[in-house]
Amino acid sequence: MTSPKDNTLATRALTPHLGVQVLHLDPNKPMDDTTIQALEDLIDTHQIVLLKSADPIDKAAQVALTRQLGEPWKYEYVPGQYRDYPEIFKVTNQQGDGFTNTGQAWHSDGSSECI
């Protein structure tokens, strides 16, 4: 279980005005409530939070982390959607290898929804 000692996480700014990378936090490992609260605080402050690890994030870990932060979106069907993880679909520029009709411009799904 991952937990910061004092409800703070080591971070690095991505730009002077927007975004932060969390250092030394493996998104593949379960996170306790203190860590989740620290991540929520970073989201509130910086809008974009990057979690980077040496290994690609496991699909089950990605959905579990998303559920700790709130109810994930489940798409009806999009190309590249994973059968066991309807919350996730593969975005690609290769026809037939996932969902190619996205990323035309940067956006954040659900950012206009009331919370």
C-alpha positions in Angstrom: 0.0 0.0 0.0 1.4 3.4 -1.0 1.1 6.3 1.4 3.0 9.6 1.8 4.2 10.2 5.3 2.7 13.7 5.7 -0.1 13.9 3.1 2.3 15.4 0.6 3.8 13.9 -2.5 7.0 14.8 -4.2 6.2 16.6 -7.4 7.7 18.4 -10.4 5.9 21.2 -12.3 5.1 20.3 -15.9 4.7 23.9 -16.9 4.9 27.2 -15.0 1.1 27.4 -14.9 -0.5 24.0 -15.4 0.2 20.4 -14.5 2.4 18.5 -12.1 4.2 15.1 -12.2 4.1 13.0 -9.1 7.5 11.5 -8.4 8.2 8.1 -6.8 4.6 6.9 -6.8 3.8 3.6 -8.6 0.3 3.7 -10.0 0.3 -0.1 -10.2 0.3 -0.4 -6.4 -2.8 0.1 -4.3 -3.0 3.5 -2.6 -4.5 4.3 0.8 -6.9 7.1 1.5 -4.2 9.6 2.5 -2.5 9.2 -0.9 -5.8 9.5 -2.8 -6.6 12.7 -0.8 -3.1 14.1 -1.7 -3.8 13.3 -5.4 -7.2 14.9 -5.3 -5.6 18.0 -3.7 -3.0 18.1 -6.6 -5.8 17.8 -9.2 -7.6 20.7 -7.6 -4.5 22.8 -7.5 -2.8 21.9 -10.8 -5.7 20.4 -13.0 -3.4 17.9 -14.6 -1.5 15.2 -12.7 0.9 12.9 -14.4 1.7 9.5 -12.8 4.7 7.9 -14.5 6.2 4.5 -13.7 8.9 2.2 -15.0 6.2 -0.3 -16.0 3.0 0.4 -18.0 0.0 0.7 -15.7 -1.9 -2.5 -15.5 -5.6 -2.2 -16.7 -7.0 -3.5 -13.4 -4.8 -1.0 -11.4 -5.9 1.9 -13.7 -9.6 1.1 -13.1 -9.1 0.6 -9.4 -7.2 4.0 -9.1 -9.9 5.7 -11.1 -12.6 4.3 -8.9 -10.8 5.6 -5.8 -10.9 9.1 -7.4 -14.6 8.9 -8.5 -16.9 6.9 -10.7 -15.2 6.2 -14.0 -17.0 6.7 -17.3 -18.1 3.6 -19.1 -18.4 3.9 -22.8 -21.2 2.1 -24.7 -18.7 0.9 -27.3 -15.7 2.4 -29.1 -13.2 0.6 -31.2 -10.3 -0.6 -29.1 -12.3 -0.9 -25.9 -11.2 -3.7 -23.6 -13.9 -6.3 -23.0 -13.0 -6.8 -19.3 -12.4 -3.0 -18.7 -15.2 -1.0 -20.5 -13.8 2.1 -18.8 -10.6 1.9 -21.0 -10.1 2.0 -24.7 -6.9 2.1 -26.8 -6.3 5.4 -28.6 -4.1 5.0 -31.7 -3.2 6.4 -35.1 -3.1 2.9 -36.6 -6.4 1.8 -38.4 -7.7 -1.4 -36.9 -5.6 -1.2 -33.8 -7.9 0.8 -31.6 -9.9 4.1 -31.6 -8.4 6.5 -34.2 -11.2 9.2 -34.1 -10.0 11.0 -31.0 -7.2 13.4 -30.0 -8.0 15.9 -32.8 -7.5 18.6 -30.2 -6.6 18.2 -26.6 -9.6 17.7 -24.3 -10.6 16.3 -21.0 -13.6 13.9 -21.0 -16.3 15.0 -18.6 -14.6 18.3 -17.6 -17.8 20.1 -18.3 -19.9 17.8 -16.1 -21.3 19.0 -12.8 -19.7 17.4 -9.8 
